[in-house]
Amino acid sequence: MADAATFETIYVDERTVPCDGGTTALGHPRVFLHIEGKDVVCPYCSRTYVLNEGAGHGAGH
């Protein structure tokens, strides 16, 4: 099991983000994650997507 230090944090401007685990051994089927609050963690690879300050204020898209 990988330790928490190996998990990536990715800063984004949109509330819906795609994740496929990248090109590492943690690769997985592409999923779309929705950020409800300030961040979301991928259930497959534990990448954390953090919404940039002031971003994600679209009209429900």
Summary of the structure (lengths in Angstrom):
residues: 61
radius of gyration: 12.0
end to end distance: 35.6
largest distance: 39.5
contacts: 134
relative contact order: 0.32
helix: 5%
strand: 31%
